[in-house]
């Protein structure tokens, strides 16, 4: 099992010097992927419930810097040469899908095919309101946007006609590096989110799960939905982040068939400390991942 690091894009992790230092150290130490999430806007107060905490509140202060993940990951890609880069997650229904397809293919091309596009439907009605995007039917919008983006990547001259997006005979270049596609993993831990993974995803990014038992339940659910539709669940790439991970969880996650444990941590504000900070994380987590599982 591989280990990724979700550390960049917010607070100290939004600073150029910290991004460079963490990225270089993470690649050197053997982390598989560097993840960065998104919120276009944060609100001072609102009624929307954050689905990844017990109290329904997001831990990131509204005043914190939170950079655009596609821009931030372009700096990660420029500072490195082999480590994977991933949005975890980009709130796809808040964006024009043709623009996202162009941005993603550009980043994939410039990084040498290292991008995984993690997408989610969003949870903050106030954020959608600020962007002038309907909150209702955002899941259907997301699924259609994914189909449109894959069409743009696959076809030299692309046309698409849907409820939310349509275009006719357009060229969008460059194309992604790997067989004209980019892996799309869906975020979300709910039954509806996992049905989306099974139906349309290349993988799943489960975020802030309570523990290994919670992961086991969600993994079995998505695999059952795959089997119901005649899809081989082994084709799904599974990445998970736990709320309070323990070293002993690594082997248990590997036994479940999880492909990547994503460690969520905030980097030090001083870039001179980044190397030691990443190295300490690697000593803890990569060593555990290298141990044989019972599978």
Phi and psi in degrees as GROMACS dihedral restraints (atoms count N, CA, C in turn):
[ dihedral_restraints ]
;  ai    aj    ak    al  type     phi  dphi    fc
    3     4     5     6     1   -92.3    20    10
    4     5     6     7     1   165.8    20    10
    6     7     8     9     1  -127.5    20    10
    7     8     9    10     1   127.1    20    10
    9    10    11    12     1  -107.7    20    10
   10    11    12    13     1   170.1    20    10
   12    13    14    15     1  -131.6    20    10
   13    14    15    16     1   120.3    20    10
   15    16    17    18     1  -104.9    20    10
   16    17    18    19     1    93.9    20    10
   18    19    20    21     1  -139.2    20    10
   19    20    21    22     1   -10.9    20    10
   21    22    23    24     1  -112.0    20    10
   22    23    24    25     1   151.1    20    10
   24    25    26    27     1   113.5    20    10
   25    26    27    28     1   -19.6    20    10
   27    28    29    30     1  -125.4    20    10
   28    29    30    31     1   140.6    20    10
   30    31    32    33     1    58.0    20    10
   31    32    33    34     1  -127.2    20    10
   33    34    35    36     1   -60.0    20    10
   34    35    36    37     1   -31.8    20    10
   36    37    38    39     1   -72.3    20    10
   37    38    39    40     1     0.2    20    10
   39    40    41    42     1   -98.1    20    10
   40    41    42    43     1     0.2    20    10
   42    43    44    45     1   -91.5    20    10
   43    44    45    46     1   136.4    20    10
   45    46    47    48     1   -55.9    20    10
   46    47    48    49     1   -47.2    20    10
   48    49    50    51     1   -64.5    20    10
   49    50    51    52     1   -37.0    20    10
   51    52    53    54     1   -69.9    20    10
   52    53    54    55     1   -42.7    20    10
   54    55    56    57     1   -55.8    20    10
   55    56    57    58     1   -50.5    20    10
   57    58    59    60     1   -59.8    20    10
   58    59    60    61     1   -47.5    20    10
   60    61    62    63     1   -66.6    20    10
   61    62    63    64     1   -43.6    20    10
   63    64    65    66     1   -66.1    20    10
   64    65    66    67     1   -42.8    20    10
   66    67    68    69     1   -62.0    20    10
   67    68    69    70     1   -47.5    20    10
   69    70    71    72     1   -62.8    20    10
   70    71    72    73     1   -43.9    20    10
   72    73    74    75     1   -67.6    20    10
   73    74    75    76     1   -40.3    20    10
   75    76    77    78     1   -64.2    20    10
   76    77    78    79     1   -40.5    20    10
   78    79    80    81     1   -65.6    20    10
   79    80    81    82     1   -43.8    20    10
   81    82    83    84     1   -63.2    20    10
   82    83    84    85     1   -37.1    20    10
   84    85    86    87     1   -80.7    20    10
   85    86    87    88     1   -15.2    20    10
   87    88    89    90     1   103.9    20    10
   88    89    90    91     1    13.4    20    10
   90    91    92    93     1   -64.5    20    10
   91    92    93    94     1   145.3    20    10
   93    94    95    96     1   -80.7    20    10
   94    95    96    97     1   -38.2    20    10
   96    97    98    99     1  -147.4    20    10
   97    98    99   100     1   144.6    20    10
   99   100   101   102     1  -109.8    20    10
  100   101   102   103     1   124.3    20    10
  102   103   104   105     1  -106.9    20    10
  103   104   105   106     1   148.7    20    10
  105   106   107   108     1  -147.8    20    10
  106   107   108   109     1   130.9    20    10
  108   109   110   111     1   -98.9    20    10
  109   110   111   112     1  -171.3    20    10
  111   112   113   114     1  -146.1    20    10
  112   113   114   115     1   139.0    20    10
  114   115   116   117     1  -141.5    20    10
  115   116   117   118     1   127.4    20    10
  117   118   119   120     1   -69.5    20    10
  118   119   120   121     1   -43.5    20    10
  120   121   122   123     1  -132.3    20    10
  121   122   123   124     1   153.4    20    10
  123   124   125   126     1  -117.4    20    10
  124   125   126   127     1   154.2    20    10
  126   127   128   129     1  -117.4    20    10
  127   128   129   130     1   148.9    20    10
  129   130   131   132     1   -65.3    20    10
  130   131   132   133     1   -38.4    20    10
  132   133   134   135     1  -155.8    20    10
  133   134   135   136     1   151.4    20    10
  135   136   137   138     1  -169.9    20    10
  136   137   138   139     1   169.4    20    10
  138   139   140   141     1   -96.3    20    10
  139   140   141   142     1    -7.5    20    10
  141   142   143   144     1   -70.1    20    10
  142   143   144   145     1   137.0    20    10
  144   145   146   147     1   -93.9    20    10
  145   146   147   148     1   127.3    20    10
  147   148   149   150     1   -73.0    20    10
  148   149   150   151     1   122.7    20    10
  150   151   152   153     1   -82.6    20    10
  151   152   153   154     1    -0.7    20    10
  153   154   155   156     1  -113.0    20    10
  154   155   156   157     1    21.5    20    10
  156   157   158   159     1  -143.2    20    10
  157   158   159   160     1   156.0    20    10
  159   160   161   162     1   -66.7    20    10
  160   161   162   163     1   -33.4    20    10
  162   163   164   165     1   -92.7    20    10
  163   164   165   166     1     0.1    20    10
  165   166   167   168     1    76.5    20    10
  166   167   168   169     1    15.8    20    10
  168   169   170   171     1  -120.4    20    10
  169   170   171   172     1   140.4    20    10
  171   172   173   174     1   -79.8    20    10
  172   173   174   175     1   139.9    20    10
  174   175   176   177     1   -77.3    20    10
  175   176   177   178     1   -17.9    20    10
  177   178   179   180     1   -76.2    20    10
  178   179   180   181     1   125.2    20    10
  180   181   182   183     1   -62.7    20    10
  181   182   183   184     1   144.9    20    10
  183   184   185   186     1   -60.3    20    10
  184   185   186   187     1   -27.8    20    10
  186   187   188   189     1   -86.4    20    10
  187   188   189   190     1    -3.8    20    10
  189   190   191   192     1   -69.6    20    10
  190   191   192   193     1   147.7    20    10
  192   193   194   195     1   -65.7    20    10
  193   194   195   196     1   135.9    20    10
  195   196   197   198     1  -143.0    20    10
  196   197   198   199     1    99.5    20    10
  198   199   200   201     1   -82.1    20    10
  199   200   201   202     1   159.1    20    10
  201   202   203   204     1   -61.5    20    10
  202   203   204   205     1   127.6    20    10
  204   205   206   207     1   -67.6    20    10
  205   206   207   208     1   -32.7    20    10
  207   208   209   210     1   -67.9    20    10
  208   209   210   211     1   -38.9    20    10
  210   211   212   213     1   -69.9    20    10
  211   212   213   214     1   -46.9    20    10
  213   214   215   216     1   -60.6    20    10
  214   215   216   217     1   -41.7    20    10
  216   217   218   219     1   -70.5    20    10
  217   218   219   220     1   -22.5    20    10
  219   220   221   222     1   -66.2    20    10
  220   221   222   223     1   -34.0    20    10
  222   223   224   225     1   -70.4    20    10
  223   224   225   226     1   -38.2    20    10
  225   226   227   228     1   -59.8    20    10
  226   227   228   229     1   -46.6    20    10
  228   229   230   231     1   -61.8    20    10
  229   230   231   232     1   -38.9    20    10
  231   232   233   234     1   -69.2    20    10
  232   233   234   235     1   -28.8    20    10
  234   235   236   237     1   -85.9    20    10
  235   236   237   238     1    -8.8    20    10
  237   238   239   240     1  -132.1    20    10
  238   239   240   241     1   179.3    20    10
  240   241   242   243     1  -137.4    20    10
  241   242   243   244     1   -17.4    20    10
  243   244   245   246     1  -130.1    20    10
  244   245   246   247     1   -28.7    20    10
  246   247   248   249     1   -66.3    20    10
  247   248   249   250     1   142.0    20    10
  249   250   251   252     1   -69.9    20    10
  250   251   252   253     1   153.3    20    10
  252   253   254   255     1  -126.8    20    10
  253   254   255   256     1   142.7    20    10
  255   256   257   258     1  -150.2    20    10
  256   257   258   259     1   139.6    20    10
  258   259   260   261     1   -84.2    20    10
  259   260   261   262     1   132.5    20    10
  261   262   263   264     1  -142.3    20    10
  262   263   264   265     1    75.7    20    10
  264   265   266   267     1  -123.9    20    10
  265   266   267   268     1   162.7    20    10
  267   268   269   270     1   -87.2    20    10
  268   269   270   271     1   134.6    20    10
  270   271   272   273     1   -87.2    20    10
  271   272   273   274     1    84.8    20    10
  273   274   275   276     1   -57.9    20    10
  274   275   276   277     1   -42.2    20    10
  276   277   278   279     1   -67.1    20    10
  277   278   279   280     1   -10.0    20    10
  279   280   281   282     1   -82.7    20    10
  280   281   282   283     1    -2.9    20    10
  282   283   284   285     1  -125.4    20    10
  283   284   285   286     1   160.2    20    10
  285   286   287   288     1   -73.6    20    10
  286   287   288   289     1   123.5    20    10
  288   289   290   291     1   -68.5    20    10
  289   290   291   292     1   -28.5    20    10
  291   292   293   294     1   -69.3    20    10
  292   293   294   295     1   -38.7    20    10
  294   295   296   297     1   -65.7    20    10
  295   296   297   298     1   -44.3    20    10
  297   298   299   300     1   -61.9    20    10
  298   299   300   301     1   -42.1    20    10
  300   301   302   303     1   -58.8    20    10
  301   302   303   304     1   -42.5    20    10
  303   304   305   306     1   -64.7    20    10
  304   305   306   307     1   -47.7    20    10
  306   307   308   309     1   -61.8    20    10
  307   308   309   310     1   -45.1    20    10
  309   310   311   312     1   -65.3    20    10
  310   311   312   313     1   -44.1    20    10
  312   313   314   315     1   -64.8    20    10
  313   314   315   316     1   -36.4    20    10
  315   316   317   318     1   -63.5    20    10
  316   317   318   319     1   -48.3    20    10
  318   319   320   321     1   -65.5    20    10
  319   320   321   322     1   -39.5    20    10
  321   322   323   324     1   -62.9    20    10
  322   323   324   325     1   -43.4    20    10
  324   325   326   327     1   -64.5    20    10
  325   326   327   328     1   -47.3    20    10
  327   328   329   330     1   -68.5    20    10
  328   329   330   331     1   -26.3    20    10
  330   331   332   333     1   -90.2    20    10
  331   332   333   334     1    -2.8    20    10
  333   334   335   336     1    77.7    20    10
  334   335   336   337     1    33.2    20    10
  336   337   338   339     1    80.6    20    10
  337   338   339   340     1    36.6    20    10
  339   340   341   342     1  -104.7    20    10
  340   341   342   343     1     1.5    20    10
  342   343   344   345     1   -88.3    20    10
  343   344   345   346     1   133.7    20    10
  345   346   347   348     1  -113.1    20    10
  346   347   348   349     1   128.6    20    10
  348   349   350   351     1   -98.9    20    10
  349   350   351   352     1   102.6    20    10
  351   352   353   354     1   -87.4    20    10
  352   353   354   355     1   128.8    20    10
  354   355   356   357     1  -129.1    20    10
  355   356   357   358     1   153.0    20    10
  357   358   359   360     1  -141.2    20    10
  358   359   360   361     1   167.4    20    10
  360   361   362   363     1   -89.7    20    10
  361   362   363   364     1   -14.8    20    10
  363   364   365   366     1    88.8    20    10
  364   365   366   367     1   158.6    20    10
  366   367   368   369     1  -135.4    20    10
  367   368   369   370     1   -14.3    20    10
  369   370   371   372     1   -96.7    20    10
  370   371   372   373     1   105.6    20    10
  372   373   374   375     1   -59.4    20    10
  373   374   375   376     1   -36.7    20    10
  375   376   377   378     1   -63.4    20    10
  376   377   378   379     1   -35.4    20    10
  378   379   380   381     1   -67.0    20    10
  379   380   381   382     1   -45.0    20    10
  381   382   383   384     1   -60.6    20    10
  382   383   384   385     1   -42.0    20    10
  384   385   386   387     1   -60.2    20    10
  385   386   387   388     1   -42.5    20    10
  387   388   389   390     1   -63.7    20    10
  388   389   390   391     1   -29.1    20    10
  390   391   392   393     1   -94.0    20    10
  391   392   393   394     1    -3.2    20    10
  393   394   395   396     1    71.4    20    10
  394   395   396   397     1    27.8    20    10
  396   397   398   399     1  -111.0    20    10
  397   398   399   400     1   133.0    20    10
  399   400   401   402     1   -61.8    20    10
  400   401   402   403     1   133.5    20    10
  402   403   404   405     1   -76.2    20    10
  403   404   405   406     1   -34.7    20    10
  405   406   407   408     1   -65.6    20    10
  406   407   408   409     1   141.9    20    10
  408   409   410   411     1    62.5    20    10
  409   410   411   412     1    27.4    20    10
  411   412   413   414     1   -66.7    20    10
  412   413   414   415     1   -28.5    20    10
  414   415   416   417     1   -68.1    20    10
  415   416   417   418     1   -44.5    20    10
  417   418   419   420     1   -63.5    20    10
  418   419   420   421     1   -38.6    20    10
  420   421   422   423     1   -62.1    20    10
  421   422   423   424     1   -43.9    20    10
  423   424   425   426     1   -60.3    20    10
  424   425   426   427     1   -46.6    20    10
  426   427   428   429     1   -62.9    20    10
  427   428   429   430     1   -39.7    20    10
  429   430   431   432     1   -69.3    20    10
  430   431   432   433     1   -39.2    20    10
  432   433   434   435     1   -61.0    20    10
  433   434   435   436     1   -40.4    20    10
  435   436   437   438     1   -60.5    20    10
  436   437   438   439     1   -45.2    20    10
  438   439   440   441     1   -62.0    20    10
  439   440   441   442     1   -40.8    20    10
  441   442   443   444     1   -65.8    20    10
  442   443   444   445     1   -41.5    20    10
  444   445   446   447     1   -64.3    20    10
  445   446   447   448     1   -42.6    20    10
  447   448   449   450     1   -63.5    20    10
  448   449   450   451     1   -34.2    20    10
  450   451   452   453     1   -64.7    20    10
  451   452   453   454     1   -45.0    20    10
  453   454   455   456     1   -60.1    20    10
  454   455   456   457     1   -42.8    20    10
  456   457   458   459     1   -68.6    20    10
  457   458   459   460     1   -37.8    20    10
  459   460   461   462     1   -79.0    20    10
  460   461   462   463     1   -39.9    20    10
  462   463   464   465     1   -98.1    20    10
  463   464   465   466     1   139.2    20    10
  465   466   467   468     1   -64.7    20    10
  466   467   468   469     1   -46.9    20    10
  468   469   470   471     1  -119.0    20    10
  469   470   471   472     1   111.2    20    10
  471   472   473   474     1  -107.7    20    10
  472   473   474   475     1   139.8    20    10
  474   475   476   477     1  -133.1    20    10
  475   476   477   478     1   147.8    20    10
  477   478   479   480     1  -155.4    20    10
  478   479   480   481     1   137.5    20    10
  480   481   482   483     1  -134.8    20    10
  481   482   483   484     1   108.9    20    10
  483   484   485   486     1  -133.6    20    10
  484   485   486   487     1  -170.7    20    10
  486   487   488   489     1   -73.7    20    10
  487   488   489   490     1   -35.3    20    10
  489   490   491   492     1  -108.5    20    10
  490   491   492   493     1   -20.6    20    10
  492   493   494   495     1  -146.3    20    10
  493   494   495   496     1   141.4    20    10
  495   496   497   498     1  -151.4    20    10
  496   497   498   499     1   142.5    20    10
  498   499   500   501     1  -153.4    20    10
  499   500   501   502     1   157.3    20    10
  501   502   503   504     1  -134.3    20    10
  502   503   504   505     1   122.6    20    10
  504   505   506   507     1    54.5    20    10
  505   506   507   508     1    55.2    20    10
  507   508   509   510     1  -109.1    20    10
  508   509   510   511     1   151.1    20    10
  510   511   512   513     1  -109.2    20    10
  511   512   513   514     1   126.7    20    10
  513   514   515   516     1  -128.0    20    10
  514   515   516   517     1   109.0    20    10
  516   517   518   519     1  -125.8    20    10
  517   518   519   520     1   153.6    20    10
  519   520   521   522     1   -79.3    20    10
  520   521   522   523     1   170.0    20    10
  522   523   524   525     1   -93.3    20    10
  523   524   525   526     1   153.2    20    10
  525   526   527   528     1   -59.0    20    10
  526   527   528   529     1   155.8    20    10
  528   529   530   531     1   -71.0    20    10
  529   530   531   532     1   -41.8    20    10
  531   532   533   534     1   -93.7    20    10
  532   533   534   535     1    94.0    20    10
  534   535   536   537     1    53.3    20    10
  535   536   537   538     1    37.6    20    10
  537   538   539   540     1    58.3    20    10
  538   539   540   541     1    38.6    20    10
  540   541   542   543     1  -151.0    20    10
  541   542   543   544     1   162.5    20    10
  543   544   545   546     1  -127.1    20    10
  544   545   546   547     1   131.4    20    10
  546   547   548   549     1   -58.4    20    10
  547   548   549   550     1   129.2    20    10
  549   550   551   552     1  -111.9    20    10
  550   551   552   553     1   117.8    20    10
  552   553   554   555     1  -111.3    20    10
  553   554   555   556     1   137.5    20    10
  555   556   557   558     1   -95.0    20    10
  556   557   558   559     1   137.3    20    10
  558   559   560   561     1   -88.0    20    10
  559   560   561   562     1   174.8    20    10
  561   562   563   564     1   107.6    20    10
  562   563   564   565     1   142.5    20    10
  564   565   566   567     1  -112.6    20    10
  565   566   567   568     1    -3.5    20    10
  567   568   569   570     1   -76.9    20    10
  568   569   570   571     1   167.2    20    10
  570   571   572   573     1   -58.2    20    10
  571   572   573   574     1   -43.2    20    10
  573   574   575   576     1   -62.4    20    10
  574   575   576   577     1   -41.5    20    10
  576   577   578   579     1   -63.7    20    10
  577   578   579   580     1   -40.1    20    10
  579   580   581   582     1   -75.1    20    10
  580   581   582   583     1   -28.7    20    10
  582   583   584   585     1   -63.8    20    10
  583   584   585   586     1   -37.0    20    10
  585   586   587   588     1   -65.0    20    10
  586   587   588   589     1   -41.3    20    10
  588   589   590   591     1   -58.6    20    10
  589   590   591   592     1   -49.6    20    10
  591   592   593   594     1   -65.0    20    10
  592   593   594   595     1   -34.8    20    10
  594   595   596   597     1   -82.7    20    10
  595   596   597   598     1   -35.9    20    10
  597   598   599   600     1  -136.7    20    10
  598   599   600   601     1    -4.7    20    10
  600   601   602   603     1   -95.9    20    10
  601   602   603   604     1   154.4    20    10
  603   604   605   606     1   -86.1    20    10
  604   605   606   607     1   -13.5    20    10
  606   607   608   609     1  -176.8    20    10
  607   608   609   610     1  -174.6    20    10
  609   610   611   612     1  -134.1    20    10
  610   611   612   613     1   136.9    20    10
  612   613   614   615     1  -114.9    20    10
  613   614   615   616     1   100.0    20    10
  615   616   617   618     1   -85.4    20    10
  616   617   618   619     1   124.1    20    10
  618   619   620   621     1  -115.3    20    10
  619   620   621   622     1   135.2    20    10
  621   622   623   624     1    58.1    20    10
  622   623   624   625     1    40.6    20    10
  624   625   626   627     1   -72.4    20    10
  625   626   627   628     1   152.8    20    10
  627   628   629   630     1   -68.4    20    10
  628   629   630   631     1   -32.0    20    10
  630   631   632   633     1   174.1    20    10
  631   632   633   634     1  -173.7    20    10
  633   634   635   636     1   -63.3    20    10
  634   635   636   637     1   -37.7    20    10
  636   637   638   639     1   -61.7    20    10
  637   638   639   640     1   -39.7    20    10
  639   640   641   642     1   -64.2    20    10
  640   641   642   643     1   -42.9    20    10
  642   643   644   645     1   -60.0    20    10
  643   644   645   646     1   -46.1    20    10
  645   646   647   648     1   -57.8    20    10
  646   647   648   649     1   -42.9    20    10
  648   649   650   651     1   -63.3    20    10
  649   650   651   652     1   -45.3    20    10
  651   652   653   654     1   -70.0    20    10
  652   653   654   655     1   -37.9    20    10
  654   655   656   657     1   -65.0    20    10
  655   656   657   658     1   -43.4    20    10
  657   658   659   660     1   -64.6    20    10
  658   659   660   661     1   -37.2    20    10
  660   661   662   663     1   -62.3    20    10
  661   662   663   664     1   -48.3    20    10
  663   664   665   666     1   -68.9    20    10
  664   665   666   667     1   -35.1    20    10
  666   667   668   669     1   -67.2    20    10
  667   668   669   670     1   -37.5    20    10
  669   670   671   672     1   -64.1    20    10
  670   671   672   673     1   -39.1    20    10
  672   673   674   675     1   -66.5    20    10
  673   674   675   676     1   -35.2    20    10
  675   676   677   678     1   -62.7    20    10
  676   677   678   679     1   -47.2    20    10
  678   679   680   681     1   -63.5    20    10
  679   680   681   682     1   -37.1    20    10
  681   682   683   684     1   -61.7    20    10
  682   683   684   685     1   -33.1    20    10
  684   685   686   687     1   -94.9    20    10
  685   686   687   688     1     4.1    20    10
  687   688   689   690     1    80.8    20    10
  688   689   690   691     1    16.2    20    10
  690   691   692   693     1   -97.9    20    10
  691   692   693   694     1   140.4    20    10
  693   694   695   696     1   -76.0    20    10
  694   695   696   697     1   114.2    20    10
  696   697   698   699     1   -64.7    20    10
  697   698   699   700     1   -17.8    20    10
  699   700   701   702     1   -65.4    20    10
  700   701   702   703     1   -17.4    20    10
  702   703   704   705     1   -78.7    20    10
  703   704   705   706     1    -8.5    20    10
  705   706   707   708     1   -84.0    20    10
  706   707   708   709     1   137.8    20    10
  708   709   710   711     1   -96.1    20    10
  709   710   711   712     1   124.3    20    10
  711   712   713   714     1  -114.0    20    10
  712   713   714   715     1   120.6    20    10
  714   715   716   717     1  -124.6    20    10
  715   716   717   718     1   137.6    20    10
  717   718   719   720     1  -138.7    20    10
  718   719   720   721     1   147.2    20    10
  720   721   722   723     1  -120.4    20    10
  721   722   723   724     1   129.6    20    10
  723   724   725   726     1   -97.5    20    10
  724   725   726   727     1   151.0    20    10
  726   727   728   729     1   -65.9    20    10
  727   728   729   730     1   -43.4    20    10
  729   730   731   732     1  -137.2    20    10
  730   731   732   733     1    73.5    20    10
  732   733   734   735     1   -69.4    20    10
  733   734   735   736     1   148.2    20    10
  735   736   737   738     1  -120.8    20    10
  736   737   738   739     1   153.1    20    10
  738   739   740   741     1   -57.5    20    10
  739   740   741   742     1   -38.2    20    10
  741   742   743   744     1   -65.0    20    10
  742   743   744   745     1   -17.4    20    10
  744   745   746   747     1   -68.6    20    10
  745   746   747   748     1   -24.5    20    10
  747   748   749   750     1   -60.5    20    10
  748   749   750   751     1   -50.2    20    10
  750   751   752   753     1   -64.4    20    10
  751   752   753   754     1   -37.0    20    10
  753   754   755   756     1   -68.3    20    10
  754   755   756   757     1   -36.9    20    10
  756   757   758   759     1   -67.4    20    10
  757   758   759   760     1   -39.7    20    10
  759   760   761   762     1   -61.3    20    10
  760   761   762   763     1   -39.4    20    10
  762   763   764   765     1   -63.2    20    10
  763   764   765   766     1   -28.8    20    10
  765   766   767   768     1   -78.6    20    10
  766   767   768   769     1    -9.3    20    10
  768   769   770   771     1    88.6    20    10
  769   770   771   772     1    16.5    20    10
  771   772   773   774     1   -68.7    20    10
  772   773   774   775     1   135.4    20    10
  774   775   776   777     1   -87.9    20    10
  775   776   777   778     1   -31.9    20    10
  777   778   779   780     1  -147.7    20    10
  778   779   780   781     1   126.3    20    10
  780   781   782   783     1   -89.1    20    10
  781   782   783   784     1   125.5    20    10
  783   784   785   786     1  -102.3    20    10
  784   785   786   787     1   116.7    20    10
  786   787   788   789     1   -87.1    20    10
  787   788   789   790     1   123.5    20    10
  789   790   791   792     1  -103.6    20    10
  790   791   792   793     1   112.9    20    10
  792   793   794   795     1  -145.4    20    10
  793   794   795   796     1   154.7    20    10
  795   796   797   798     1   -96.8    20    10
  796   797   798   799     1   130.1    20    10
  798   799   800   801     1   -76.3    20    10
  799   800   801   802     1   162.8    20    10
  801   802   803   804     1   -68.3    20    10
  802   803   804   805     1   151.2    20    10
  804   805   806   807     1   -71.9    20    10
  805   806   807   808     1   -24.9    20    10
  807   808   809   810     1   -90.7    20    10
  808   809   810   811     1   113.4    20    10
  810   811   812   813     1   -61.2    20    10
  811   812   813   814     1   -20.9    20    10
  813   814   815   816     1   -67.9    20    10
  814   815   816   817     1   -19.5    20    10
  816   817   818   819     1   -93.6    20    10
  817   818   819   820     1    -5.6    20    10
  819   820   821   822     1   -64.4    20    10
  820   821   822   823     1   -40.5    20    10
  822   823   824   825     1   -60.5    20    10
  823   824   825   826     1   -46.9    20    10
  825   826   827   828     1   -66.4    20    10
  826   827   828   829     1   -40.4    20    10
  828   829   830   831     1   -60.6    20    10
  829   830   831   832     1   -47.6    20    10
  831   832   833   834     1   -65.4    20    10
  832   833   834   835     1   -41.7    20    10
  834   835   836   837     1   -61.1    20    10
  835   836   837   838     1   -40.2    20    10
  837   838   839   840     1   -64.7    20    10
  838   839   840   841     1   -40.4    20    10
  840   841   842   843     1   -63.5    20    10
  841   842   843   844     1   -41.0    20    10
  843   844   845   846     1   -63.6    20    10
  844   845   846   847     1   -41.9    20    10
  846   847   848   849     1   -59.8    20    10
  847   848   849   850     1   -36.5    20    10
  849   850   851   852     1   -78.5    20    10
  850   851   852   853     1   -48.6    20    10
  852   853   854   855     1   -95.7    20    10
  853   854   855   856     1   -40.6    20    10
  855   856   857   858     1   -70.4    20    10
  856   857   858   859     1   -34.1    20    10
  858   859   860   861     1   -62.5    20    10
  859   860   861   862     1   -41.1    20    10
  861   862   863   864     1   -67.0    20    10
  862   863   864   865     1   -37.5    20    10
  864   865   866   867     1   -69.3    20    10
  865   866   867   868     1   -25.1    20    10
  867   868   869   870     1   -78.8    20    10
  868   869   870   871     1   -14.4    20    10
  870   871   872   873     1   -72.3    20    10
  871   872   873   874     1   141.2    20    10
  873   874   875   876     1   -60.8    20    10
  874   875   876   877     1   138.2    20    10
  876   877   878   879     1   -89.5    20    10
  877   878   879   880     1   179.8    20    10
  879   880   881   882     1   -90.9    20    10
  880   881   882   883     1     5.2    20    10
